[in-house]
Amino acid sequence: MASASNAESVMGERHPYVAQIMVAIANDLSPLGRYDEAEEKLRQALATQGDLLGPDSTYLAETQDALGDVLVHERRYDEAEQAFATAREIWTKRFGAASSHITGVRSDLAWIAMLRGKFGAAETELHEVLA
């Protein structure tokens, strides 16, 4: 994998490919428990993607989804729900409500509901995912 600094030196700091490298780095940092660093990389990527790729970019949705995962680990559930909602909105527009992307986001939202002790809401969401 190319490093972000190498790509930045060739393409500049604000390039979609550099943003994708930032997402990949964040996805490597998150399982190591380095959530603050992962969040920083994801927010950098989001700024670039939002400006250069537009609000309906599937890359933007993937980054929002990854940010939601990081925010859940940081116990910032309201922000995580917003990130997942943004990803869900983009993916619904692009692929329809029955896509596997939507299933994943709904599972993430059920996970948040369980973490908040809202087991009935989590169960409802998961039953709808399975349907």
N, CA, C and O atoms as a GROMACS GRO file, in nm:
protein
  524
    1MET      N    1   0.084  -0.117   0.000
    1MET     CA    2   0.000   0.000   0.000
    1MET      C    3   0.089   0.124   0.000
    1MET      O    4   0.191   0.129   0.069
    2ALA      N    5   0.050   0.221  -0.077
    2ALA     CA    6   0.125   0.347  -0.081
    2ALA      C    7   0.103   0.423   0.050
    2ALA      O    8  -0.003   0.414   0.112
    3SER      N    9   0.204   0.497   0.089
    3SER     CA   10   0.186   0.578   0.209
    3SER      C   11   0.120   0.708   0.172
    3SER      O   12   0.128   0.754   0.057
    4ALA      N   13   0.053   0.769   0.269
    4ALA     CA   14  -0.016   0.896   0.243
    4ALA      C   15   0.084   1.004   0.207
    4ALA      O   16   0.056   1.086   0.119
    5SER      N   17   0.199   1.006   0.272
    5SER     CA   18   0.297   1.112   0.244
    5SER      C   19   0.353   1.099   0.103
    5SER      O   20   0.376   1.201   0.037
    6ASN      N   21   0.375   0.977   0.055
    6ASN     CA   22   0.422   0.959  -0.082
    6ASN      C   23   0.317   1.006  -0.182
    6ASN      O   24   0.348   1.076  -0.279
    7ALA      N   25   0.194   0.967  -0.159
    7ALA     CA   26   0.085   1.007  -0.250
    7ALA      C   27   0.065   1.158  -0.246
    7ALA      O   28   0.043   1.220  -0.350
    8GLU      N   29   0.072   1.217  -0.127
    8GLU     CA   30   0.055   1.362  -0.115
    8GLU      C   31   0.165   1.436  -0.191
    8GLU      O   32   0.138   1.539  -0.254
    9SER      N   33   0.286   1.385  -0.187
    9SER     CA   34   0.396   1.453  -0.256
    9SER      C   35   0.377   1.451  -0.407
    9SER      O   36   0.424   1.541  -0.477
   10VAL      N   37   0.310   1.350  -0.458
   10VAL     CA   38   0.287   1.339  -0.602
   10VAL      C   39   0.157   1.408  -0.645
   10VAL      O   40   0.154   1.480  -0.745
   11MET      N   41   0.050   1.385  -0.570
   11MET     CA   42  -0.083   1.430  -0.612
   11MET      C   43  -0.133   1.553  -0.538
   11MET      O   44  -0.230   1.615  -0.580
   12GLY      N   45  -0.068   1.587  -0.429
   12GLY     CA   46  -0.118   1.696  -0.346
   12GLY      C   47  -0.203   1.641  -0.234
   12GLY      O   48  -0.251   1.528  -0.239
   13GLU      N   49  -0.221   1.724  -0.134
   13GLU     CA   50  -0.293   1.682  -0.013
   13GLU      C   51  -0.441   1.655  -0.041
   13GLU      O   52  -0.500   1.567   0.022
   14ARG      N   53  -0.500   1.728  -0.132
   14ARG     CA   54  -0.645   1.716  -0.156
   14ARG      C   55  -0.670   1.645  -0.289
   14ARG      O   56  -0.696   1.708  -0.392
   15HIS      N   57  -0.660   1.515  -0.282
   15HIS     CA   58  -0.682   1.429  -0.400
   15HIS      C   59  -0.763   1.309  -0.353
   15HIS      O   60  -0.738   1.257  -0.244
   16PRO      N   61  -0.859   1.263  -0.431
   16PRO     CA   62  -0.941   1.148  -0.389
   16PRO      C   63  -0.859   1.025  -0.352
   16PRO      O   64  -0.895   0.953  -0.258
   17TYR      N   65  -0.752   0.999  -0.424
   17TYR     CA   66  -0.669   0.882  -0.393
   17TYR      C   67  -0.602   0.898  -0.257
   17TYR      O   68  -0.592   0.802  -0.181
   18VAL      N   69  -0.557   1.017  -0.227
   18VAL     CA   70  -0.496   1.044  -0.096
   18VAL      C   71  -0.601   1.023   0.014
   18VAL      O   72  -0.570   0.969   0.120
   19ALA      N   73  -0.723   1.065  -0.012
   19ALA     CA   74  -0.831   1.044   0.086
   19ALA      C   75  -0.854   0.895   0.109
   19ALA      O   76  -0.876   0.852   0.222
   20GLN      N   77  -0.851   0.816   0.002
   20GLN     CA   78  -0.870   0.671   0.016
   20GLN      C   79  -0.757   0.608   0.096
   20GLN      O   80  -0.779   0.514   0.172
   21ILE      N   81  -0.636   0.658   0.080
   21ILE     CA   82  -0.524   0.608   0.160
   21ILE      C   83  -0.548   0.642   0.307
   21ILE      O   84  -0.519   0.560   0.395
   22MET      N   85  -0.599   0.762   0.334
   22MET     CA   86  -0.630   0.801   0.472
   22MET      C   87  -0.732   0.705   0.534
   22MET      O   88  -0.720   0.666   0.650
   23VAL      N   89  -0.833   0.669   0.456
   23VAL     CA   90  -0.934   0.574   0.504
   23VAL      C   91  -0.870   0.439   0.533
   23VAL      O   92  -0.899   0.378   0.636
   24ALA      N   93  -0.784   0.393   0.445
   24ALA     CA   94  -0.717   0.264   0.466
   24ALA      C   95  -0.631   0.268   0.592
   24ALA      O   96  -0.629   0.172   0.669
   25ILE      N   97  -0.561   0.377   0.612
   25ILE     CA   98  -0.479   0.391   0.733
   25ILE      C   99  -0.569   0.389   0.856
   25ILE      O  100  -0.538   0.322   0.955
   26ALA      N  101  -0.679   0.462   0.852
   26ALA     CA  102  -0.774   0.464   0.965
   26ALA      C  103  -0.827   0.324   0.993
   26ALA      O  104  -0.841   0.284   1.108
   27ASN      N  105  -0.857   0.249   0.887
   27ASN     CA  106  -0.907   0.113   0.904
   27ASN      C  107  -0.802   0.020   0.963
   27ASN      O  108  -0.836  -0.082   1.023
   28ASP      N  109  -0.675   0.054   0.948
   28ASP     CA  110  -0.568  -0.021   1.013
   28ASP      C  111  -0.548   0.022   1.158
   28ASP      O  112  -0.514  -0.060   1.244
   29LEU      N  113  -0.570   0.149   1.187
   29LEU     CA  114  -0.551   0.202   1.322
   29LEU      C  115  -0.664   0.159   1.417
   29LEU      O  116  -0.639   0.130   1.534
   30SER      N  117  -0.784   0.154   1.367
   30SER     CA  118  -0.900   0.125   1.451
   30SER      C  119  -0.890  -0.008   1.526
   30SER      O  120  -0.913  -0.011   1.647
   31PRO      N  121  -0.858  -0.119   1.460
   31PRO     CA  122  -0.848  -0.246   1.533
   31PRO      C  123  -0.737  -0.246   1.639
   31PRO      O  124  -0.736  -0.330   1.729
   32LEU      N  125  -0.644  -0.154   1.627
   32LEU     CA  126  -0.536  -0.142   1.726
   32LEU      C  127  -0.578  -0.057   1.845
   32LEU      O  128  -0.499  -0.036   1.937
   33GLY      N  129  -0.702  -0.008   1.843
   33GLY     CA  130  -0.752   0.076   1.952
   33GLY      C  131  -0.705   0.220   1.942
   33GLY      O  132  -0.718   0.296   2.039
   34ARG      N  133  -0.652   0.259   1.830
   34ARG     CA  134  -0.602   0.395   1.811
   34ARG      C  135  -0.712   0.479   1.745
   34ARG      O  136  -0.697   0.531   1.635
   35TYR      N  137  -0.823   0.490   1.818
   35TYR     CA  138  -0.944   0.550   1.764
   35TYR      C  139  -0.929   0.700   1.737
   35TYR      O  140  -0.982   0.750   1.637
   36ASP      N  141  -0.859   0.771   1.822
   36ASP     CA  142  -0.843   0.914   1.799
   36ASP      C  143  -0.767   0.941   1.670
   36ASP      O  144  -0.802   1.032   1.596
   37GLU      N  145  -0.664   0.863   1.644
   37GLU     CA  146  -0.588   0.879   1.520
   37GLU      C  147  -0.672   0.838   1.399
   37GLU      O  148  -0.669   0.902   1.294
   38ALA      N  149  -0.747   0.730   1.415
   38ALA     CA  150  -0.833   0.684   1.306
   38ALA      C  151  -0.938   0.790   1.274
   38ALA      O  152  -0.964   0.819   1.158
   39GLU      N  153  -0.997   0.847   1.378
   39GLU     CA  154  -1.098   0.951   1.356
   39GLU      C  155  -1.039   1.070   1.282
   39GLU      O  156  -1.101   1.124   1.190
   40GLU      N  157  -0.920   1.110   1.320
   40GLU     CA  158  -0.855   1.224   1.254
   40GLU      C  159  -0.836   1.196   1.105
   40GLU      O  160  -0.865   1.282   1.021
   41LYS      N  161  -0.787   1.078   1.072
   41LYS     CA  162  -0.766   1.041   0.931
   41LYS      C  163  -0.898   1.038   0.855
   41LYS      O  164  -0.906   1.084   0.741
   42LEU      N  165  -1.002   0.984   0.918
   42LEU     CA  166  -1.132   0.976   0.852
   42LEU      C  167  -1.192   1.114   0.829
   42LEU      O  168  -1.252   1.139   0.724
   43ARG      N  169  -1.178   1.202   0.924
   43ARG     CA  170  -1.230   1.338   0.907
   43ARG      C  171  -1.154   1.414   0.798
   43ARG      O  172  -1.213   1.492   0.724
   44GLN      N  173  -1.024   1.390   0.788
   44GLN     CA  174  -0.947   1.449   0.677
   44GLN      C  175  -0.999   1.397   0.543
   44GLN      O  176  -1.018   1.472   0.448
   45ALA      N  177  -1.020   1.268   0.538
   45ALA     CA  178  -1.070   1.207   0.414
   45ALA      C  179  -1.209   1.261   0.380
   45ALA      O  180  -1.236   1.291   0.263
   46LEU      N  181  -1.295   1.274   0.480
   46LEU     CA  182  -1.430   1.326   0.455
   46LEU      C  183  -1.428   1.467   0.397
   46LEU      O  184  -1.506   1.499   0.307
   47ALA      N  185  -1.341   1.550   0.449
   47ALA     CA  186  -1.332   1.687   0.398
   47ALA      C  187  -1.294   1.688   0.250
   47ALA      O  188  -1.354   1.760   0.170
   48THR      N  189  -1.197   1.607   0.215
   48THR     CA  190  -1.154   1.599   0.075
   48THR      C  191  -1.263   1.537  -0.012
   48THR      O  192  -1.296   1.590  -0.118
   49GLN      N  193  -1.318   1.426   0.033
   49GLN     CA  194  -1.420   1.356  -0.046
   49GLN      C  195  -1.544   1.444  -0.066
   49GLN      O  196  -1.599   1.449  -0.176
   50GLY      N  197  -1.586   1.511   0.038
   50GLY     CA  198  -1.704   1.596   0.027
   50GLY      C  199  -1.685   1.708  -0.073
   50GLY      O  200  -1.775   1.740  -0.150
   51ASP      N  201  -1.568   1.767  -0.072
   51ASP     CA  202  -1.538   1.877  -0.164
   51ASP      C  203  -1.517   1.829  -0.308
   51ASP      O  204  -1.565   1.893  -0.402
   52LEU      N  205  -1.447   1.720  -0.325
   52LEU     CA  206  -1.407   1.678  -0.460
   52LEU      C  207  -1.501   1.577  -0.525
   52LEU      O  208  -1.512   1.573  -0.648
   53LEU      N  209  -1.568   1.496  -0.446
   53LEU     CA  210  -1.650   1.389  -0.503
   53LEU      C  211  -1.799   1.415  -0.494
   53LEU      O  212  -1.878   1.349  -0.561
   54GLY      N  213  -1.838   1.510  -0.413
   54GLY     CA  214  -1.980   1.543  -0.400
   54GLY      C  215  -2.048   1.466  -0.290
   54GLY      O  216  -1.995   1.367  -0.239
   55PRO      N  217  -2.167   1.512  -0.252
   55PRO     CA  218  -2.236   1.455  -0.136
   55PRO      C  219  -2.294   1.316  -0.156
   55PRO      O  220  -2.333   1.253  -0.058
   56ASP      N  221  -2.302   1.268  -0.278
   56ASP     CA  222  -2.359   1.136  -0.304
   56ASP      C  223  -2.254   1.031  -0.342
   56ASP      O  224  -2.289   0.928  -0.398
   57SER      N  225  -2.129   1.058  -0.312
   57SER     CA  226  -2.021   0.965  -0.345
   57SER      C  227  -2.026   0.841  -0.257
   57SER      O  228  -2.042   0.851  -0.135
   58THR      N  229  -2.013   0.726  -0.319
   58THR     CA  230  -2.009   0.602  -0.241
   58THR      C  231  -1.882   0.596  -0.156
   58THR      O  232  -1.882   0.533  -0.050
   59TYR      N  233  -1.775   0.661  -0.201
   59TYR     CA  234  -1.654   0.667  -0.119
   59TYR      C  235  -1.683   0.745   0.010
   59TYR      O  236  -1.636   0.708   0.117
   60LEU      N  237  -1.759   0.851  -0.002
   60LEU     CA  238  -1.797   0.930   0.114
   60LEU      C  239  -1.881   0.844   0.210
   60LEU      O  240  -1.863   0.850   0.332
   61ALA      N  241  -1.971   0.764   0.156
   61ALA     CA  242  -2.054   0.676   0.238
   61ALA      C  243  -1.967   0.574   0.313
   61ALA      O  244  -1.989   0.548   0.431
   62GLU      N  245  -1.870   0.517   0.244
   62GLU     CA  246  -1.782   0.419   0.309
   62GLU      C  247  -1.701   0.484   0.422
   62GLU      O  248  -1.679   0.423   0.526
   63THR      N  249  -1.659   0.607   0.400
   63THR     CA  250  -1.583   0.677   0.503
   63THR      C  251  -1.673   0.712   0.621
   63THR      O  252  -1.630   0.700   0.736
   64GLN      N  253  -1.795   0.754   0.595
   64GLN     CA  254  -1.890   0.781   0.703
   64GLN      C  255  -1.917   0.654   0.784
   64GLN      O  256  -1.926   0.659   0.906
   65ASP      N  257  -1.930   0.543   0.715
   65ASP     CA  258  -1.953   0.415   0.783
   65ASP      C  259  -1.834   0.380   0.873
   65ASP      O  260  -1.853   0.338   0.987
   66ALA      N  261  -1.713   0.397   0.822
   66ALA     CA  262  -1.593   0.370   0.903
   66ALA      C  263  -1.585   0.465   1.021
   66ALA      O  264  -1.547   0.425   1.131
   67LEU      N  265  -1.622   0.593   1.000
   67LEU     CA  266  -1.623   0.689   1.110
   67LEU      C  267  -1.724   0.648   1.216
   67LEU      O  268  -1.697   0.658   1.335
   68GLY      N  269  -1.840   0.601   1.172
   68GLY     CA  270  -1.941   0.554   1.267
   68GLY      C  271  -1.886   0.443   1.356
   68GLY      O  272  -1.910   0.442   1.476
   69ASP      N  273  -1.814   0.349   1.297
   69ASP     CA  274  -1.755   0.240   1.375
   69ASP      C  275  -1.657   0.294   1.480
   69ASP      O  276  -1.658   0.250   1.595
   70VAL      N  277  -1.573   0.388   1.439
   70VAL     CA  278  -1.475   0.447   1.532
   70VAL      C  279  -1.549   0.519   1.645
   70VAL      O  280  -1.513   0.505   1.762
   71LEU      N  281  -1.650   0.596   1.610
   71LEU     CA  282  -1.725   0.671   1.712
   71LEU      C  283  -1.797   0.580   1.810
   71LEU      O  284  -1.810   0.614   1.928
   72VAL      N  285  -1.844   0.465   1.764
   72VAL     CA  286  -1.905   0.368   1.856
   72VAL      C  287  -1.802   0.322   1.958
   72VAL      O  288  -1.831   0.314   2.077
   73HIS      N  289  -1.682   0.292   1.912
   73HIS     CA  290  -1.576   0.248   2.004
   73HIS      C  291  -1.540   0.358   2.104
   73HIS      O  292  -1.496   0.330   2.215
   74GLU      N  293  -1.558   0.482   2.062
   74GLU     CA  294  -1.532   0.595   2.151
   74GLU      C  295  -1.653   0.630   2.238
   74GLU      O  296  -1.650   0.726   2.315
   75ARG      N  297  -1.759   0.550   2.224
   75ARG     CA  298  -1.884   0.567   2.298
   75ARG      C  299  -1.952   0.701   2.269
   75ARG      O  300  -2.017   0.759   2.355
   76ARG      N  301  -1.936   0.748   2.148
   76ARG     CA  302  -1.999   0.872   2.103
   76ARG      C  303  -2.114   0.832   2.010
   76ARG      O  304  -2.109   0.851   1.888
   77TYR      N  305  -2.218   0.777   2.072
   77TYR     CA  306  -2.324   0.711   1.999
   77TYR      C  307  -2.407   0.805   1.912
   77TYR      O  308  -2.444   0.768   1.800
   78ASP      N  309  -2.436   0.925   1.959
   78ASP     CA  310  -2.514   1.019   1.877
   78ASP      C  311  -2.441   1.052   1.748
   78ASP      O  312  -2.501   1.053   1.640
   79GLU      N  313  -2.312   1.079   1.759
   79GLU     CA  314  -2.232   1.110   1.640
   79GLU      C  315  -2.220   0.988   1.548
   79GLU      O  316  -2.222   1.001   1.426
   80ALA      N  317  -2.208   0.871   1.608
   80ALA     CA  318  -2.200   0.748   1.529
   80ALA      C  319  -2.329   0.728   1.451
   80ALA      O  320  -2.327   0.694   1.332
   81GLU      N  321  -2.442   0.748   1.518
   81GLU     CA  322  -2.571   0.733   1.449
   81GLU      C  323  -2.582   0.829   1.331
   81GLU      O  324  -2.635   0.794   1.226
   82GLN      N  325  -2.532   0.951   1.349
   82GLN     CA  326  -2.536   1.049   1.240
   82GLN      C  327  -2.448   1.004   1.123
   82GLN      O  328  -2.487   1.015   1.007
   83ALA      N  329  -2.329   0.954   1.154
   83ALA     CA  330  -2.241   0.905   1.048
   83ALA      C  331  -2.305   0.788   0.973
   83ALA      O  332  -2.302   0.784   0.850
   84PHE      N  333  -2.364   0.695   1.047
   84PHE     CA  334  -2.431   0.582   0.984
   84PHE      C  335  -2.551   0.628   0.901
   84PHE      O  336  -2.577   0.575   0.793
   85ALA      N  337  -2.625   0.727   0.953
   85ALA     CA  338  -2.741   0.779   0.880
   85ALA      C  339  -2.698   0.842   0.747
   85ALA      O  340  -2.766   0.827   0.646
   86THR      N  341  -2.586   0.913   0.748
   86THR     CA  342  -2.536   0.973   0.624
   86THR      C  343  -2.498   0.865   0.525
   86THR      O  344  -2.531   0.874   0.406
   87ALA      N  345  -2.427   0.764   0.572
   87ALA     CA  346  -2.389   0.652   0.484
   87ALA      C  347  -2.514   0.584   0.429
   87ALA      O  348  -2.522   0.554   0.310
   88ARG      N  349  -2.611   0.562   0.515
   88ARG     CA  350  -2.735   0.495   0.474
   88ARG      C  351  -2.808   0.576   0.366
   88ARG      O  352  -2.857   0.520   0.269
   89GLU      N  353  -2.813   0.706   0.384
   89GLU     CA  354  -2.882   0.793   0.288
   89GLU      C  355  -2.814   0.785   0.150
   89GLU      O  356  -2.882   0.773   0.048
   90ILE      N  357  -2.684   0.793   0.149
   90ILE     CA  358  -2.611   0.786   0.022
   90ILE      C  359  -2.632   0.651  -0.044
   90ILE      O  360  -2.664   0.644  -0.163
   91TRP      N  361  -2.613   0.544   0.032
   91TRP     CA  362  -2.626   0.411  -0.026
   91TRP      C  363  -2.769   0.382  -0.072
   91TRP      O  364  -2.788   0.313  -0.172
   92THR      N  365  -2.868   0.433  -0.001
   92THR     CA  366  -3.007   0.414  -0.043
   92THR      C  367  -3.030   0.481  -0.177
   92THR      O  368  -3.095   0.424  -0.265
   93LYS      N  369  -2.978   0.603  -0.193
   93LYS     CA  370  -2.992   0.673  -0.321
   93LYS      C  371  -2.923   0.597  -0.434
   93LYS      O  372  -2.976   0.589  -0.545
   94ARG      N  373  -2.807   0.543  -0.405
   94ARG     CA  374  -2.726   0.479  -0.510
   94ARG      C  375  -2.768   0.336  -0.540
   94ARG      O  376  -2.767   0.294  -0.656
   95PHE      N  377  -2.804   0.259  -0.436
   95PHE     CA  378  -2.825   0.116  -0.455
   95PHE      C  379  -2.963   0.065  -0.416
   95PHE      O  380  -2.997  -0.050  -0.444
   96GLY      N  381  -3.044   0.148  -0.353
   96GLY     CA  382  -3.176   0.106  -0.308
   96GLY      C  383  -3.174   0.057  -0.164
   96GLY      O  384  -3.069   0.024  -0.109
   97ALA      N  385  -3.292   0.055  -0.105
   97ALA     CA  386  -3.305   0.024   0.037
   97ALA      C  387  -3.274  -0.121   0.072
   97ALA      O  388  -3.254  -0.153   0.189
   98ALA      N  389  -3.271  -0.209  -0.026
   98ALA     CA  390  -3.249  -0.351   0.002
   98ALA      C  391  -3.103  -0.394  -0.019
   98ALA      O  392  -3.073  -0.513  -0.016
   99SER      N  393  -3.014  -0.300  -0.041
   99SER     CA  394  -2.875  -0.337  -0.068
   99SER      C  395  -2.805  -0.389   0.057
   99SER      O  396  -2.848  -0.363   0.169
  100SER      N  397  -2.698  -0.462   0.035
  100SER     CA  398  -2.622  -0.516   0.148
  100SER      C  399  -2.558  -0.404   0.230
  100SER      O  400  -2.535  -0.421   0.350
  101HIS      N  401  -2.530  -0.292   0.168
  101HIS     CA  402  -2.476  -0.178   0.242
  101HIS      C  403  -2.574  -0.132   0.350
  101HIS      O  404  -2.536  -0.103   0.463
  102ILE      N  405  -2.701  -0.127   0.313
  102ILE     CA  406  -2.805  -0.083   0.406
  102ILE      C  407  -2.819  -0.185   0.520
  102ILE      O  408  -2.837  -0.147   0.635
  103THR      N  409  -2.811  -0.312   0.487
  103THR     CA  410  -2.819  -0.416   0.589
  103THR      C  411  -2.708  -0.398   0.692
  103THR      O  412  -2.732  -0.410   0.812
  104GLY      N  413  -2.588  -0.368   0.646
  104GLY     CA  414  -2.476  -0.346   0.738
  104GLY      C  415  -2.498  -0.227   0.828
  104GLY      O  416  -2.472  -0.234   0.948
  105VAL      N  417  -2.547  -0.117   0.772
  105VAL     CA  418  -2.572   0.004   0.852
  105VAL      C  419  -2.681  -0.023   0.954
  105VAL      O  420  -2.670   0.018   1.070
  106ARG      N  421  -2.785  -0.092   0.913
  106ARG     CA  422  -2.893  -0.121   1.008
  106ARG      C  423  -2.844  -0.210   1.121
  106ARG      O  424  -2.888  -0.196   1.235
  107SER      N  425  -2.755  -0.302   1.090
  107SER     CA  426  -2.694  -0.385   1.195
  107SER      C  427  -2.612  -0.300   1.290
  107SER      O  428  -2.614  -0.321   1.412
  108ASP      N  429  -2.540  -0.203   1.235
  108ASP     CA  430  -2.463  -0.110   1.320
  108ASP      C  431  -2.554  -0.029   1.411
  108ASP      O  432  -2.522  -0.008   1.528
  109LEU      N  433  -2.667   0.015   1.358
  109LEU     CA  434  -2.762   0.092   1.440
  109LEU      C  435  -2.823   0.004   1.550
  109LEU      O  436  -2.848   0.050   1.661
  110ALA      N  437  -2.846  -0.123   1.518
  110ALA     CA  438  -2.895  -0.216   1.620
  110ALA      C  439  -2.789  -0.236   1.728
  110ALA      O  440  -2.822  -0.246   1.846
  111TRP      N  441  -2.664  -0.242   1.687
  111TRP     CA  442  -2.552  -0.255   1.781
  111TRP      C  443  -2.551  -0.136   1.878
  111TRP      O  444  -2.534  -0.154   1.999
  112ILE      N  445  -2.570  -0.016   1.826
  112ILE     CA  446  -2.574   0.103   1.912
  112ILE      C  447  -2.692   0.094   2.009
  112ILE      O  448  -2.679   0.124   2.127
  113ALA      N  449  -2.806   0.052   1.958
  113ALA     CA  450  -2.923   0.038   2.045
  113ALA      C  451  -2.895  -0.061   2.158
  113ALA      O  452  -2.934  -0.036   2.273
  114MET      N  453  -2.828  -0.171   2.129
  114MET     CA  454  -2.794  -0.268   2.234
  114MET      C  455  -2.697  -0.207   2.335
  114MET      O  456  -2.713  -0.226   2.455
  115LEU      N  457  -2.598  -0.134   2.286
  115LEU     CA  458  -2.502  -0.071   2.377
  115LEU      C  459  -2.569   0.030   2.468
  115LEU      O  460  -2.523   0.054   2.580
  116ARG      N  461  -2.677   0.090   2.421
  116ARG     CA  462  -2.752   0.188   2.502
  116ARG      C  463  -2.856   0.120   2.591
  116ARG      O  464  -2.927   0.187   2.666
  117GLY      N  465  -2.866  -0.012   2.581
  117GLY     CA  466  -2.962  -0.085   2.662
  117GLY      C  467  -3.103  -0.083   2.606
  117GLY      O  468  -3.198  -0.116   2.676
  118LYS      N  469  -3.117  -0.044   2.480
  118LYS     CA  470  -3.248  -0.040   2.414
  118LYS      C  471  -3.266  -0.170   2.335
  118LYS      O  472  -3.262  -0.172   2.212
  119PHE      N  473  -3.286  -0.276   2.409
  119PHE     CA  474  -3.288  -0.409   2.349
  119PHE      C  475  -3.408  -0.432   2.258
  119PHE      O  476  -3.397  -0.502   2.158
  120GLY      N  477  -3.522  -0.373   2.292
  120GLY     CA  478  -3.640  -0.386   2.207
  120GLY      C  479  -3.617  -0.321   2.071
  120GLY      O  480  -3.653  -0.378   1.968
  121ALA      N  481  -3.558  -0.202   2.071
  121ALA     CA  482  -3.529  -0.133   1.945
  121ALA      C  483  -3.426  -0.211   1.864
  121ALA      O  484  -3.438  -0.220   1.741
  122ALA      N  485  -3.327  -0.266   1.932
  122ALA     CA  486  -3.226  -0.346   1.862
  122ALA      C  487  -3.289  -0.470   1.800
  122ALA      O  488  -3.260  -0.504   1.685
  123GLU      N  489  -3.375  -0.536   1.875
  123GLU     CA  490  -3.441  -0.656   1.824
  123GLU      C  491  -3.529  -0.623   1.703
  123GLU      O  492  -3.529  -0.697   1.605
  124THR      N  493  -3.602  -0.514   1.711
  124THR     CA  494  -3.687  -0.472   1.599
  124THR      C  495  -3.603  -0.447   1.475
  124THR      O  496  -3.636  -0.493   1.366
  125GLU      N  497  -3.495  -0.374   1.491
  125GLU     CA  498  -3.406  -0.343   1.378
  125GLU      C  499  -3.349  -0.470   1.318
  125GLU      O  500  -3.345  -0.484   1.196
  126LEU      N  501  -3.305  -0.561   1.402
  126LEU     CA  502  -3.246  -0.685   1.351
  126LEU      C  503  -3.350  -0.773   1.282
  126LEU      O  504  -3.319  -0.838   1.182
  127HIS      N  505  -3.474  -0.776   1.333
  127HIS     CA  506  -3.579  -0.853   1.266
  127HIS      C  507  -3.608  -0.795   1.128
  127HIS      O  508  -3.630  -0.869   1.032
  128GLU      N  509  -3.607  -0.661   1.118
  128GLU     CA  510  -3.630  -0.597   0.989
  128GLU      C  511  -3.514  -0.624   0.893
  128GLU      O  512  -3.535  -0.641   0.772
  129VAL      N  513  -3.393  -0.629   0.945
  129VAL     CA  514  -3.277  -0.661   0.862
  129VAL      C  515  -3.292  -0.803   0.806
  129VAL      O  516  -3.266  -0.827   0.688
  130LEU      N  517  -3.333  -0.896   0.889
  130LEU     CA  518  -3.348  -1.035   0.846
  130LEU      C  519  -3.464  -1.054   0.750
  130LEU      O  520  -3.462  -1.145   0.667
  131ALA      N  521  -3.564  -0.968   0.760
  131ALA     CA  522  -3.680  -0.977   0.670
  131ALA      C  523  -3.639  -0.930   0.535
  131ALA      O  524  -3.720  -0.929   0.442
   0.00000   0.00000   0.00000
